[in-house]
Amino acid sequence: MNRIIFAFFFLTSAALAQNAIYREIITDPVLSRRCKELIKERKEKIDIKSKLNSLYLRNEILQKRTKPNQESVRQRLEINQTQIKNNLRLTTLKVNSMEENIIRKGCPGINI
């Protein structure tokens, strides 16, 4: 009877110790700092992308509201629209590049 109780306690303590080892995975602090910085930069770039989208939509509305006789205003808005569109494309490419870079660096728990 004592052997059975001893074996039971031994097996349960070994199983608990093994689970504790798996839960306490040691991560390199440099890696986690680098990953946090990469994720932070990506978030900032996504915020910029969101602002550019809103500017693009706002510019379209302003173009629709301008009167036909306001040619200089219309031309300026078209130039702005083109610049915003180009910046938006570049920002989208940069975000995609950042996401690929984060994945290549092996950052754990990334939500893209």
MIGU-153268 format. One record per residue (C-alpha): x, z, y; chain; residue in three letters. Coordinates in steps of 0.05 Angstrom, whole numbers. Layout:
MIGU-153268
<r px="X" pz="Z" py="Y" kette="A" rest="ALA"/>
...
This chain:
MIGU-153268
<r px="0" pz="0" py="0" kette="A" rest="MET"/>
<r px="56" pz="18" py="47" kette="A" rest="ASN"/>
<r px="91" pz="-48" py="32" kette="A" rest="ARG"/>
<r px="28" pz="-87" py="50" kette="A" rest="ILE"/>
<r px="20" pz="-50" py="116" kette="A" rest="ILE"/>
<r px="94" pz="-59" py="132" kette="A" rest="PHE"/>
<r px="91" pz="-134" py="115" kette="A" rest="ALA"/>
<r px="28" pz="-141" py="158" kette="A" rest="PHE"/>
<r px="61" pz="-108" py="218" kette="A" rest="PHE"/>
<r px="125" pz="-146" py="208" kette="A" rest="PHE"/>
<r px="90" pz="-214" py="206" kette="A" rest="LEU"/>
<r px="45" pz="-199" py="267" kette="A" rest="THR"/>
<r px="104" pz="-174" py="308" kette="A" rest="SER"/>
<r px="144" pz="-236" py="289" kette="A" rest="ALA"/>
<r px="86" pz="-281" py="309" kette="A" rest="ALA"/>
<r px="77" pz="-245" py="376" kette="A" rest="LEU"/>
<r px="151" pz="-250" py="391" kette="A" rest="ALA"/>
<r px="151" pz="-325" py="376" kette="A" rest="GLN"/>
<r px="91" pz="-335" py="423" kette="A" rest="ASN"/>
<r px="126" pz="-296" py="477" kette="A" rest="ALA"/>
<r px="187" pz="-341" py="471" kette="A" rest="ILE"/>
<r px="144" pz="-403" py="480" kette="A" rest="TYR"/>
<r px="109" pz="-374" py="541" kette="A" rest="ARG"/>
<r px="174" pz="-355" py="576" kette="A" rest="GLU"/>
<r px="205" pz="-424" py="580" kette="A" rest="ILE"/>
<r px="262" pz="-420" py="629" kette="A" rest="ILE"/>
<r px="261" pz="-476" py="681" kette="A" rest="THR"/>
<r px="318" pz="-495" py="725" kette="A" rest="ASP"/>
<r px="304" pz="-470" py="795" kette="A" rest="PRO"/>
<r px="339" pz="-529" py="826" kette="A" rest="VAL"/>
<r px="293" pz="-576" py="788" kette="A" rest="LEU"/>
<r px="231" pz="-539" py="811" kette="A" rest="SER"/>
<r px="254" pz="-538" py="884" kette="A" rest="ARG"/>
<r px="269" pz="-612" py="881" kette="A" rest="ARG"/>
<r px="202" pz="-627" py="849" kette="A" rest="CYS"/>
<r px="166" pz="-586" py="901" kette="A" rest="LYS"/>
<r px="201" pz="-623" py="956" kette="A" rest="GLU"/>
<r px="184" pz="-691" py="925" kette="A" rest="LEU"/>
<r px="112" pz="-671" py="917" kette="A" rest="ILE"/>
<r px="109" pz="-645" py="988" kette="A" rest="LYS"/>
<r px="138" pz="-711" py="1015" kette="A" rest="GLU"/>
<r px="87" pz="-750" py="974" kette="A" rest="ARG"/>
<r px="30" pz="-708" py="1001" kette="A" rest="LYS"/>
<r px="53" pz="-720" py="1072" kette="A" rest="GLU"/>
<r px="57" pz="-795" py="1060" kette="A" rest="LYS"/>
<r px="-14" pz="-794" py="1030" kette="A" rest="ILE"/>
<r px="-38" pz="-758" py="1093" kette="A" rest="ASP"/>
<r px="-7" pz="-812" py="1135" kette="A" rest="ILE"/>
<r px="-40" pz="-865" py="1092" kette="A" rest="LYS"/>
<r px="-107" pz="-831" py="1103" kette="A" rest="SER"/>
<r px="-97" pz="-830" py="1179" kette="A" rest="LYS"/>
<r px="-77" pz="-904" py="1178" kette="A" rest="LEU"/>
<r px="-141" pz="-920" py="1139" kette="A" rest="ASN"/>
<r px="-183" pz="-885" py="1191" kette="A" rest="SER"/>
<r px="-146" pz="-920" py="1248" kette="A" rest="LEU"/>
<r px="-158" pz="-987" py="1214" kette="A" rest="TYR"/>
<r px="-233" pz="-974" py="1209" kette="A" rest="LEU"/>
<r px="-235" pz="-949" py="1280" kette="A" rest="ARG"/>
<r px="-200" pz="-1012" py="1304" kette="A" rest="ASN"/>
<r px="-250" pz="-1056" py="1268" kette="A" rest="GLU"/>
<r px="-308" pz="-1019" py="1302" kette="A" rest="ILE"/>
<r px="-275" pz="-1028" py="1369" kette="A" rest="LEU"/>
<r px="-266" pz="-1102" py="1357" kette="A" rest="GLN"/>
<r px="-339" pz="-1109" py="1342" kette="A" rest="LYS"/>
<r px="-358" pz="-1071" py="1405" kette="A" rest="ARG"/>
<r px="-315" pz="-1111" py="1453" kette="A" rest="THR"/>
<r px="-350" pz="-1162" py="1495" kette="A" rest="LYS"/>
<r px="-333" pz="-1236" py="1486" kette="A" rest="PRO"/>
<r px="-307" pz="-1242" py="1557" kette="A" rest="ASN"/>
<r px="-254" pz="-1187" py="1545" kette="A" rest="GLN"/>
<r px="-202" pz="-1231" py="1514" kette="A" rest="GLU"/>
<r px="-141" pz="-1189" py="1530" kette="A" rest="SER"/>
<r px="-173" pz="-1127" py="1499" kette="A" rest="VAL"/>
<r px="-193" pz="-1167" py="1437" kette="A" rest="ARG"/>
<r px="-122" pz="-1195" py="1430" kette="A" rest="GLN"/>
<r px="-92" pz="-1126" py="1436" kette="A" rest="ARG"/>
<r px="-139" pz="-1099" py="1384" kette="A" rest="LEU"/>
<r px="-122" pz="-1156" py="1336" kette="A" rest="GLU"/>
<r px="-48" pz="-1142" py="1345" kette="A" rest="ILE"/>
<r px="-60" pz="-1068" py="1332" kette="A" rest="ASN"/>
<r px="-101" pz="-1085" py="1271" kette="A" rest="GLN"/>
<r px="-44" pz="-1127" py="1243" kette="A" rest="THR"/>
<r px="7" pz="-1072" py="1256" kette="A" rest="GLN"/>
<r px="-37" pz="-1019" py="1224" kette="A" rest="ILE"/>
<r px="-49" pz="-1064" py="1164" kette="A" rest="LYS"/>
<r px="25" pz="-1075" py="1154" kette="A" rest="ASN"/>
<r px="40" pz="-1001" py="1161" kette="A" rest="ASN"/>
<r px="-15" pz="-986" py="1111" kette="A" rest="LEU"/>
<r px="15" pz="-1034" py="1060" kette="A" rest="ARG"/>
<r px="84" pz="-1005" py="1069" kette="A" rest="LEU"/>
<r px="57" pz="-934" py="1062" kette="A" rest="THR"/>
<r px="20" pz="-953" py="999" kette="A" rest="THR"/>
<r px="84" pz="-982" py="970" kette="A" rest="LEU"/>
<r px="123" pz="-920" py="990" kette="A" rest="LYS"/>
<r px="72" pz="-873" py="957" kette="A" rest="VAL"/>
<r px="75" pz="-914" py="893" kette="A" rest="ASN"/>
<r px="151" pz="-911" py="895" kette="A" rest="SER"/>
<r px="149" pz="-836" py="906" kette="A" rest="MET"/>
<r px="102" pz="-827" py="847" kette="A" rest="GLU"/>
<r px="148" pz="-866" py="801" kette="A" rest="GLU"/>
<r px="208" pz="-827" py="826" kette="A" rest="ASN"/>
<r px="173" pz="-761" py="813" kette="A" rest="ILE"/>
<r px="156" pz="-783" py="742" kette="A" rest="ILE"/>
<r px="228" pz="-807" py="730" kette="A" rest="ARG"/>
<r px="255" pz="-740" py="754" kette="A" rest="LYS"/>
<r px="214" pz="-706" py="700" kette="A" rest="GLY"/>
<r px="174" pz="-659" py="744" kette="A" rest="CYS"/>
<r px="127" pz="-618" py="700" kette="A" rest="PRO"/>
<r px="53" pz="-612" py="715" kette="A" rest="GLY"/>
<r px="48" pz="-670" py="764" kette="A" rest="ILE"/>
<r px="-23" pz="-692" py="782" kette="A" rest="ASN"/>
<r px="-22" pz="-764" py="807" kette="A" rest="ILE"/>
